[in-house]
Amino acid sequence: MYYVDLPSAEEIGDLHRARADASLSIYLPTTPLSRESEQSRINLGNLLKQAVAQLEADGIEKPRLVALQQQFEDLLGDEEFWNHQANTLAMLATPESLRTYRMANKLNEIVEVSDRFHLKPLLRAVTFPHAAHILALSENAVRLIEVSADLPAREIRVPELPANLNALVGEPVSKDYTGTGHRHGAQGERSDLARYVRKISGVLRPVLMGSDLPLILAAAQPLEALFRSISSIPALTGTIAGNPEHLSEADLAGAARPLLDAHYAEQIQDFHRLFDERAGQNRTTTDISDAARLATFGGIDRLLVDIDSVVDGLIDDETGEVTFGTAGDARSYGVIDEIAGRALRTRAKVMAVRKPDIPGGQDLAVISRYPI
């Protein structure tokens, strides 16, 4: 079983604000197989040695270094923790704290030492989490399923959700609009189905509107069309077609993943279309220095960053001017990572993607809020 815990985009923005004389970011490949966890701990020890060497070269005070090392010694000795892992473990540490996030994404080893955390790998996991809610809807049953990346899908029990159509309307006949007598036939059935959908929508709305996860419908006609026409809960255009009654949670999760892939691809395509449109208005750039200035002054509306690019340097807090540096220097940090963090703090939409998904195959692409 995978164990995954990720920060929200808002939490990543808060982490970006954190500053310390020694901020250590380690991304460690791990395994959900507890019998193989010892190798992960050995690899962490080796990565920690690299980080300590950088900090010593930068002249960190000895008590601060010891406090930082103690954080990891405590973590390495936590047997229960290492028996419950996913594919990558993110560790963000200072002498005062150590935060860990277990990720389904498979990442290579990363060690970054600076005065701030390296957060772009976490941003990738949050950008495209491969998670969703599925509403499995039929006349005989209704289920809300939560799908997570590489985790077993699970049904969410929602109080007041009707068990089925007849549990809500009683006998499969319905009163007419004035409440006098009974009406049989197609019109009466449609009226009952509409009532059923309205009830489901009303119960689910407070549950789903507090979530960032997309909703996927699993339903046959006419219930799918009725839900889309009646409910105010937005759902992806793609549907798991047919009667979902006999589909397990795992079956539904498998059918949802292609729809999520299409959803993420559509988001990137939407960015490209808007990028081309805004280019004629001088509201786009792929230049790192321009992007840094825009991020500093809250000028970024949307941003794509390459998950794999590492450009070391510094960005002035007041002017946004970039001074490019070299890797292995504890005073510098990832410039693209810093641009993404500043953009998040001003509520820009930021997505971490692969380089082929970025216009021109650059390290980043910006759509600005005003002409550059």
C-alpha positions in Angstrom: 0.0 0.0 0.0 1.1 3.5 -0.8 1.1 6.3 1.8 0.9 9.7 0.3 0.6 13.1 2.0 1.0 16.3 0.0 0.7 20.0 0.8 -1.8 22.2 -1.0 -0.7 24.9 -3.4 -1.4 27.4 -0.6 0.8 25.5 1.8 3.6 25.5 -0.8 3.2 29.2 -1.0 3.7 29.3 2.8 6.7 27.0 2.6 8.2 29.4 0.0 8.1 32.2 2.5 10.2 30.3 5.1 13.8 31.5 5.5 16.7 30.1 7.5 20.4 30.2 7.5 20.3 26.5 6.7 17.3 25.3 4.7 17.9 21.7 3.4 15.7 20.1 0.7 16.1 16.4 0.1 14.0 14.3 -2.3 14.7 10.6 -1.8 13.5 7.7 -3.9 11.7 5.2 -1.6 9.6 2.1 -1.8 6.2 1.0 -0.4 7.9 -2.4 0.4 8.8 -2.2 4.0 11.4 -5.0 3.7 13.4 -2.7 1.3 13.3 0.4 3.4 16.8 -0.1 4.8 18.3 0.9 1.5 16.3 4.1 1.4 17.8 5.0 4.8 21.3 4.2 3.7 20.8 6.5 0.7 19.5 9.3 2.9 22.6 9.1 5.0 24.8 9.6 1.9 22.7 12.5 0.7 22.9 14.1 4.2 26.7 13.9 4.0 26.6 15.9 0.8 24.4 18.5 2.4 26.6 18.8 5.6 29.7 19.3 3.4 28.0 22.2 1.6 26.9 23.8 4.9 30.4 23.4 6.5 31.9 25.0 3.4 29.5 27.9 3.9 30.6 28.3 7.5 27.4 27.4 9.4 27.7 27.6 13.1 28.4 24.2 14.7 25.4 24.1 17.1 23.1 24.9 14.2 24.6 22.1 12.1 24.3 19.6 15.0 20.7 20.6 15.5 20.0 20.0 11.8 21.7 16.6 11.9 19.7 15.6 15.0 16.5 16.1 13.1 17.6 13.5 10.6 19.0 11.1 13.2 15.6 11.0 14.8 13.9 10.4 11.5 16.3 7.6 10.5 15.6 5.9 13.8 11.8 5.9 13.3 11.1 2.3 12.1 7.4 2.8 11.9 7.8 5.8 9.6 10.0 3.9 7.2 7.6 1.0 6.9 4.9 3.3 5.5 6.3 5.0 2.3 5.4 5.7 -1.3 7.8 6.3 -4.2 9.5 9.5 -3.1 10.0 11.1 0.2 10.4 14.9 0.3 12.2 16.3 3.4 12.4 20.0 4.1 14.6 20.8 7.1 16.1 23.6 9.2 17.8 23.3 12.5 14.4 24.0 14.1 12.1 21.7 12.1 11.8 18.8 9.7 8.7 18.4 7.4 8.2 15.3 5.4 5.9 14.6 2.4 5.4 11.2 0.9 4.9 11.3 -2.9 3.5 8.9 -5.5 5.7 10.5 -8.2 9.0 8.6 -8.8 11.8 11.2 -8.6 15.6 11.1 -8.8 17.7 12.0 -5.8 17.8 15.8 -5.2 19.8 17.7 -2.5 19.5 21.5 -2.3 21.0 23.7 0.4 20.1 27.4 0.6 18.3 29.9 2.8 15.0 28.6 1.4 13.4 25.3 0.4 13.4 23.8 -3.1 9.8 23.2 -3.8 9.4 22.6 -7.5 9.2 18.8 -7.3 6.3 19.1 -4.8 4.6 21.6 -7.1 4.6 19.0 -9.9 2.8 16.5 -7.6 0.2 19.2 -6.7 -0.2 20.4 -10.3 -1.2 17.1 -11.7 -2.1 15.0 -8.6 -4.0 12.3 -10.6 -6.7 12.5 -8.0 -10.4 13.0 -8.4 -13.9 12.4 -7.1 -16.1 10.0 -9.1 -19.9 10.2 -8.8 -21.2 6.7 -9.7 -24.9 7.4 -10.4 -27.7 5.1 -11.4 -31.3 4.6 -10.5 -30.5 1.8 -8.1 -27.4 3.2 -6.4 -25.3 6.3 -5.9 -21.7 6.3 -4.7 -19.0 9.0 -4.2 -15.6 7.6 -4.9 -12.2 9.3 -4.1 -9.4 8.4 -6.4 -5.8 9.2 -5.4 -2.5 8.7 -7.3 -1.4 5.1 -6.8 -3.7 4.6 -3.8 -6.7 2.3 -3.6 -9.9 4.1 -4.5 -12.3 4.4 -1.6 -16.0 5.2 -1.2 -16.8 8.3 0.8 -19.8 7.9 3.0 -22.0 11.0 2.7 -24.9 11.4 5.2 -28.3 12.1 3.7 -27.2 10.8 0.2 -30.2 8.8 -1.0 -29.4 5.1 -1.4 -31.3 4.9 -4.7 -34.2 6.5 -6.7 -37.0 4.6 -4.9 -35.6 5.4 -1.5 -36.3 9.0 -2.4 -39.5 8.9 -4.4 -41.1 5.7 -3.0 -43.1 3.8 -5.6 -42.0 4.3 -9.2 -44.8 6.8 -9.8 -45.0 10.4 -9.0 -47.5 13.1 -8.3 -48.1 15.8 -10.9 -46.9 19.3 -10.3 -50.1 20.3 -8.3 -49.8 17.3 -6.0 -53.2 15.8 -7.1 -53.4 12.2 -8.2 -50.6 10.2 -9.8 -48.9 10.3 -13.2 -47.3 7.3 -14.9 -45.2 7.1 -18.0 -42.1 8.8 -19.4 -42.9 12.3 -18.1 -43.5 11.0 -14.6 -40.2 9.0 -14.6 -38.2 12.0 -15.8 -39.7 14.2 -13.1 -38.7 11.6 -10.5 -35.2 11.4 -12.0 -34.8 15.2 -11.9 -35.9 15.2 -8.2 -33.3 12.4 -7.5 -30.5 14.4 -9.2 -31.4 17.6 -7.4 -31.3 15.8 -4.0 -27.9 14.3 -4.8 -26.5 17.6 -6.0 -27.8 19.4 -2.9 -26.2 16.9 -0.6 -22.9 16.7 -2.4 -22.4 20.4 -3.1 -21.0 21.3 0.4 -18.8 18.2 0.3 -17.3 18.8 -3.1 -17.1 22.6 -3.3 -14.4 22.7 -0.6 -12.2 20.4 -2.7 -9.8 21.2 -5.5 -10.3 17.7 -7.0 -12.2 17.5 -10.3 -15.5 15.5 -10.4 -15.9 12.7 -12.9 -19.4 11.4 -13.7 -20.0 7.6 -14.1 -23.5 7.4 -15.4 -25.7 6.3 -18.3 -28.3 8.5 -20.0 -30.5 10.2 -19.1 -29.0 10.6 -15.7 -25.7 12.0 -17.0 -27.5 14.7 -19.1 -29.9 15.5 -16.2 -27.0 15.9 -13.8 -25.2 18.3 -16.1 -28.3 20.3 -16.8 -29.6 20.5 -13.2 -26.6 20.4 -10.9 -24.4 23.5 -10.2 -21.4 21.2 -9.3 -18.9 21.4 -12.2 -17.8 18.1 -13.7 -15.3 17.1 -16.3 -16.7 16.9 -19.9 -15.5 13.3 -20.1 -17.8 10.6 -18.7 -17.4 7.0 -17.6 -20.2 5.9 -19.7 -22.7 3.1 -18.9 -24.3 1.8 -15.8 -21.7 1.9 -13.0 -23.6 -0.3 -10.6 -21.4 -3.4 -11.2 -18.1 -1.5 -11.4 -15.8 -1.8 -8.4 -14.0 1.2 -6.9 -10.8 -0.1 -8.6 -12.7 -0.4 -12.0 -13.9 3.2 -11.7 -10.5 4.5 -10.8 -9.0 2.7 -13.8 -11.6 4.3 -16.1 -11.0 7.7 -14.6 -7.3 7.9 -15.3 -7.5 8.5 -19.1 -10.1 11.2 -18.4 -7.7 12.9 -15.9 -4.8 12.6 -18.4 -7.0 14.3 -21.0 -8.0 17.0 -18.5 -4.4 17.8 -17.7 -3.5 17.9 -21.4 -6.4 20.3 -22.0 -5.0 22.6 -19.3 -1.7 22.8 -21.1 -3.3 23.3 -24.5 -5.4 26.1 -23.0 -2.2 27.8 -21.8 -0.6 27.5 -25.3 -3.7 29.0 -26.9 -3.7 31.9 -24.4 0.0 32.3 -24.7 -0.3 32.7 -28.5 -3.1 35.2 -28.1 -1.3 37.3 -25.5 2.0 37.3 -27.4 0.5 39.9 -29.8 -0.2 42.1 -26.7 3.3 41.9 -25.3 2.1 39.9 -22.4 4.3 36.8 -22.7 7.9 35.9 -22.1 10.2 32.8 -21.8 13.1 34.9 -20.5 14.1 34.0 -16.9 15.2 37.6 -16.1 11.9 39.1 -17.3 9.9 36.4 -15.4 11.8 37.1 -12.2 11.0 40.8 -12.4 7.3 40.1 -13.1 7.1 37.6 -10.3 8.6 40.1 -7.9 6.0 42.8 -8.7 3.0 40.4 -8.9 2.8 40.6 -12.7 2.5 36.9 -13.5 -1.0 35.6 -14.3 0.0 32.1 -15.4 3.3 30.3 -15.4 4.6 27.0 -16.7 7.9 25.8 -15.3 10.0 22.8 -16.3 10.1 20.3 -13.5 13.7 19.2 -14.4 15.4 22.5 -15.0 17.8 23.7 -12.3 19.2 27.3 -12.8 21.2 28.4 -9.8 21.5 32.0 -8.7 19.9 34.8 -6.7 16.9 37.1 -7.3 16.9 40.5 -5.6 13.9 40.8 -3.2 13.3 44.4 -4.2 14.1 44.7 -7.9 13.7 41.1 -9.1 17.2 41.3 -10.8 18.7 37.9 -11.3 22.4 37.1 -10.5 23.1 33.7 -12.0 25.3 31.4 -9.8 26.8 27.9 -9.7 25.5 24.7 -8.3 26.9 23.5 -4.9 26.9 27.0 -3.4 24.8 27.1 -0.2 24.1 30.9 -0.8 22.4 30.4 -4.1 19.1 28.6 -4.9 17.0 27.5 -7.8 16.0 30.6 -9.7 13.0 29.0 -11.5 11.9 27.6 -8.1 12.0 31.0 -6.6 10.0 32.5 -9.5 7.3 29.9 -9.1 7.2 30.6 -5.3 6.8 34.4 -5.8 4.1 33.8 -8.4 2.2 31.6 -6.1 2.3 34.2 -3.4 0.5 36.6 -5.7 -2.1 34.0 -6.7 -0.8 33.2 -10.1 -1.7 29.9 -11.6 1.5 27.9 -11.6 2.0 24.5 -13.3 5.1 22.4 -13.2 5.4 20.4 -16.4 7.9 18.7 -18.7 10.0 20.9 -21.1 8.2 19.7 -24.3 5.0 21.1 -22.8 6.4 24.6 -22.5 6.2 27.0 -25.5 9.5 26.9 -27.4 10.8 24.1 -25.2 12.1 26.7 -22.7 12.7 26.5 -18.9 9.6 28.5 -18.3 6.8 30.5 -20.0 4.9 33.4 -18.6 1.5 35.0 -19.4 1.6 38.4 -17.6 -1.2 40.5 -16.2 -0.1 43.6 -18.1 2.1 44.4 -21.1 5.8 43.9 -20.5 
